[in-house]
Amino acid sequence: MEVVIVPDAKAGGELIAEAMAQLLRRKPDALLGVATGSTPLPIYQALTAKVRAGEVDASRARIAQLDEYVGLPTGHPESYRATVLREVVEPLGLDADAFMGPDGSAEDVQAACEAYDRALSEAGGVDLQLLGIGTDGHIGFNEPCSSIASRTRIKTLTEQTIADNARFFDGDLSQVPRHVITQGIGTILEARHLVLLATGEGKADAVAATVEGPVASVVPASALQLHPHATVVVDEGAASKLKLTQYFRHTFANKPEWQGL
Ligand SMILES: N[C@@H]1[C@@H](O)[C@H](O)[C@@H](COP(=O)(O)O)O[C@@H]1O
């Protein structure tokens, strides 16, 4: 696992967007796994700026969703499908058919989960999966004690996550869906490159447990330690509880340019 400490969220967004641009220059139809939440927004803004400046052609990129609420009406603005279309697909100038995600309004949720796992494999697998992290260490919506071998499935949100996400629902806890579909941790680990961005002191405990704690399902993001190509990008706040910061800064400062992220 590589840990990169950046000065702020904008720098993190720029660094990761450049890695995505490099991937698209190598593989124009790369399948990009995207995350929701506030943290990745600077990545999408930086990538969109690169596309508009003609630095990279994203016209053949494909976008895959990480997770979704269950039971929101189709087209609800806070559904993750609507969010990804608004924040990623449209700004990049892509059509909706470049996008794939699980159907959170399916009658048979389990079948929708299995269909999504199959669709990801049939699409050739995710090339680069962006991840945020919950204050409790969750990735996607894999809450603490999610199996590290889990596949895409339905989960129940913790009270902490419901409270954290209420800001997208007018601060009204009762509006936050209780159930979600999420790519499983085993599914996420199949992506070729995992890139987790965490910003702010509120994520410092979760980041420290992820990077320097044991691999344990109680900290779902710690499963990144099992992946051969995982990059954790953190700002100073999110890095503030790490012990090995000096080493992480040293390795990144001495990284060969050709190696990329
Ligand atoms: N399912 C999403 C996660 O994918 C995201 O990482 C997390 C953190 O969101 P934020 O970046 O807004 O803190 O929120 C939600 O729970």
PDBQT file of the ligand as one rigid body, heavy atoms in Angstrom, charges set to zero:
ROOT
HETATM    1  N1  LIG A 301     -21.242   5.217   0.474  1.00  0.00    +0.000 N 
HETATM    2  C1  LIG A 301     -20.510   6.427   0.633  1.00  0.00    +0.000 C 
HETATM    3  C2  LIG A 301     -19.024   6.122   0.666  1.00  0.00    +0.000 C 
HETATM    4  O1  LIG A 301     -18.626   5.608  -0.599  1.00  0.00    +0.000 OA
HETATM    5  C3  LIG A 301     -18.245   7.358   1.016  1.00  0.00    +0.000 C 
HETATM    6  O2  LIG A 301     -16.873   7.065   1.021  1.00  0.00    +0.000 OA
HETATM    7  C4  LIG A 301     -18.669   7.847   2.387  1.00  0.00    +0.000 C 
HETATM    8  C5  LIG A 301     -17.887   9.048   2.865  1.00  0.00    +0.000 C 
HETATM    9  O3  LIG A 301     -18.433  10.223   2.346  1.00  0.00    +0.000 OA
HETATM   10  P1  LIG A 301     -17.715  11.623   2.424  1.00  0.00    +0.000 P 
HETATM   11  O4  LIG A 301     -16.649  11.595   1.409  1.00  0.00    +0.000 OA
HETATM   12  O5  LIG A 301     -18.791  12.613   2.077  1.00  0.00    +0.000 OA
HETATM   13  O6  LIG A 301     -17.193  11.775   3.802  1.00  0.00    +0.000 OA
HETATM   14  O7  LIG A 301     -20.050   8.194   2.291  1.00  0.00    +0.000 OA
HETATM   15  C6  LIG A 301     -20.952   7.172   1.883  1.00  0.00    +0.000 C 
HETATM   16  O8  LIG A 301     -21.168   6.325   2.943  1.00  0.00    +0.000 OA
ENDROOT
TORSDOF 0
